[in-house]
Amino acid sequence: IDYTVNGTNVGNQAAQATSAALPANTTIVVNGSPVNVLLLRDVIPTGTYYVAGSLQTSMPGALRLFRLPVDAPFNYRTGAADDASAVEVAVALPAPATIAPNASFQMRLSVTVGAGAASGNLLNTAQAFYNDGTQATSSASNTVPVSLNPARIGVAEA
């Protein structure tokens, strides 16, 4: 399953970096150090596994980030952490980078469905964390459902 996560600044001023992820005001950490970043993240959906090497972004200067099962929320690693055990992936633009009004940023990733995944819909929602010019804030994407059911023919009578 391939996901493309797009973020567009629909506000009237530049989105800025933040050091805190809301609503819990958790410090964002990369390789053990607190950072100020614009963060776009996607928690790997339950029942799937991240495809190592698939996280991509076209944002100049962006960090590719990975949270492994032993890491606390919003604690990321770079580089060698790009492996299938990642429970969350993200891209981050370090301060002083900003996202101008009407500008967009993007990340792409792939997951595979695990053998024990339940049938039904697999749900995935991404999030952005940033400073809106007055305070730290966050935005969630639409939730994308992917059917894990075997073939099914919908029938309608008119």
Backbone torsions as a table, in degrees:
resi	resn	phi	psi	omega
1	ILE	NA	127.0	179.0
2	ASP	-104.5	133.5	176.9
3	TYR	-117.9	139.9	169.9
4	THR	-121.4	123.6	-178.4
5	VAL	-110.5	118.6	179.3
6	ASN	-111.2	137.0	173.6
7	GLY	-124.4	130.0	178.1
8	THR	-126.5	132.6	176.5
9	ASN	-77.2	106.2	-179.9
10	VAL	-97.5	8.6	177.5
11	GLY	-86.1	-175.7	-178.0
12	ASN	-107.1	8.6	172.7
13	GLN	-142.9	164.8	-175.7
14	ALA	-63.9	137.1	171.0
15	ALA	-78.4	136.5	-174.9
16	GLN	-116.5	168.1	178.1
17	ALA	-69.0	155.6	176.5
18	THR	-136.6	157.7	175.4
19	SER	-105.4	-3.5	-174.2
20	ALA	-125.8	139.3	175.5
21	ALA	-103.9	123.1	179.8
22	LEU	-90.7	159.6	12.1
23	PRO	-88.5	-9.7	-175.0
24	ALA	-85.3	0.3	-179.4
25	ASN	58.2	38.8	-179.4
26	THR	-76.2	134.7	177.9
27	THR	-68.9	134.6	176.0
28	ILE	-85.5	127.2	-174.1
29	VAL	-125.7	134.8	174.9
30	VAL	-126.5	124.1	-179.2
31	ASN	51.5	39.5	175.0
32	GLY	86.9	-2.2	-178.6
33	SER	-119.4	137.7	175.2
34	PRO	-61.5	143.5	-178.6
35	VAL	-135.7	158.7	169.8
36	ASN	-109.5	116.0	-175.3
37	VAL	-145.8	160.2	161.7
38	LEU	-92.2	121.2	-170.2
39	LEU	-117.1	129.5	173.4
40	LEU	-120.9	117.2	-173.3
41	ARG	-130.1	158.7	176.4
42	ASP	-142.5	116.0	175.3
43	VAL	-75.4	130.6	-178.8
44	ILE	-65.4	124.9	-176.2
45	PRO	-60.5	144.3	177.3
46	THR	-55.9	135.9	179.5
47	GLY	89.9	0.9	178.1
48	THR	-125.0	168.1	178.9
49	TYR	-132.1	135.9	176.6
50	TYR	-62.7	137.5	175.3
51	VAL	-87.5	110.1	-177.6
52	ALA	-54.0	135.2	178.9
53	GLY	86.6	-2.6	-174.4
54	SER	-88.9	-14.5	-178.5
55	LEU	-71.2	119.8	-178.2
56	GLN	-132.8	151.1	172.2
57	THR	-150.9	150.9	177.6
58	SER	-103.8	8.8	-178.5
59	MET	-77.1	116.0	177.6
60	PRO	-59.2	132.6	177.2
61	GLY	82.1	0.2	-178.0
62	ALA	-73.5	144.6	173.9
63	LEU	-92.8	136.5	171.2
64	ARG	-93.2	123.5	-171.1
65	LEU	-120.4	148.8	-178.0
66	PHE	-138.0	134.4	173.3
67	ARG	-111.5	124.3	-178.8
68	LEU	-95.1	166.7	-176.5
69	PRO	-56.6	-28.1	-178.7
70	VAL	-84.7	-6.3	-176.5
71	ASP	-90.4	143.6	175.7
72	ALA	-69.7	158.0	175.7
73	PRO	-53.2	138.9	178.4
74	PHE	66.5	19.8	172.1
75	ASN	-111.2	112.1	-171.4
76	TYR	-116.5	161.7	175.2
77	ARG	-127.0	158.0	176.1
78	THR	-114.4	177.5	169.6
79	GLY	62.3	-114.3	-172.6
80	ALA	-63.1	-12.2	179.3
81	ALA	-74.5	-3.7	178.8
82	ASP	-72.4	81.7	-179.5
83	ASP	-142.0	165.2	-171.7
84	ALA	-64.7	-11.4	179.2
85	SER	-82.5	-4.5	-178.8
86	ALA	-57.7	134.0	177.5
87	VAL	-99.9	-8.5	178.8
88	GLU	-158.3	143.6	173.7
89	VAL	-126.8	156.0	-178.1
90	ALA	-156.2	161.5	167.0
91	VAL	-124.4	146.0	-176.2
92	ALA	-139.1	138.2	172.3
93	LEU	-103.6	114.0	-179.7
94	PRO	-69.0	149.2	173.9
95	ALA	-59.0	143.0	15.0
96	PRO	-94.9	18.9	-179.6
97	ALA	-56.9	147.4	176.2
98	THR	-136.4	164.4	172.5
99	ILE	-115.5	113.6	-177.1
100	ALA	-68.8	158.4	174.5
101	PRO	-54.2	136.7	-179.1
102	ASN	71.1	0.2	176.3
103	ALA	-84.9	153.4	-177.5
104	SER	-123.9	158.3	171.3
105	PHE	-140.0	160.8	-169.2
106	GLN	-151.1	153.0	167.2
107	MET	-140.4	153.9	178.4
108	ARG	-129.7	143.0	177.9
109	LEU	-153.0	163.6	177.8
110	SER	-128.4	148.1	173.6
111	VAL	-131.8	157.6	172.0
112	THR	-116.3	150.7	179.8
113	VAL	-85.1	130.6	179.6
114	GLY	-72.8	156.2	-177.4
115	ALA	-60.8	-31.8	-177.4
116	GLY	-93.4	11.6	-177.5
117	ALA	-64.7	138.3	179.0
118	ALA	-73.2	152.5	175.3
119	SER	-73.0	168.4	-177.3
120	GLY	117.3	-150.1	-179.7
121	ASN	-106.3	135.3	172.2
122	LEU	-90.7	125.5	-176.4
123	LEU	-110.0	136.7	180.0
124	ASN	-138.1	133.3	178.3
125	THR	-136.0	129.5	177.4
126	ALA	-98.1	167.1	-179.7
127	GLN	-141.5	151.3	172.7
128	ALA	-119.6	141.8	177.7
129	PHE	-127.0	130.6	-172.9
130	TYR	-164.8	175.6	173.2
131	ASN	-106.5	127.6	-175.5
132	ASP	-85.7	9.6	-178.4
133	GLY	104.6	-16.5	177.4
134	THR	-126.0	-28.8	-177.5
135	GLN	-164.3	163.5	173.3
136	ALA	-66.1	141.3	-179.8
137	THR	-152.8	177.4	178.4
138	SER	-146.3	160.0	175.8
139	SER	-137.6	141.8	176.7
140	ALA	-107.3	148.2	176.7
141	SER	-78.8	176.0	167.2
142	ASN	-65.5	155.2	176.7
143	THR	-89.1	127.2	-178.2
144	VAL	-101.7	117.4	175.6
145	PRO	-91.4	138.1	173.7
146	VAL	-124.8	122.9	-177.6
147	SER	-73.3	131.6	175.0
148	LEU	-105.4	7.5	-179.5
149	ASN	-76.2	151.9	172.7
150	PRO	-65.0	176.5	-178.2
151	ALA	-50.9	140.6	178.7
152	ARG	-146.5	132.7	179.1
153	ILE	-101.9	122.6	175.7
154	GLY	-81.9	133.3	-178.4
155	VAL	-123.3	133.2	178.3
156	ALA	-133.5	143.4	177.3
157	GLU	-115.7	134.9	179.8
158	ALA	-106.5	NA	NA
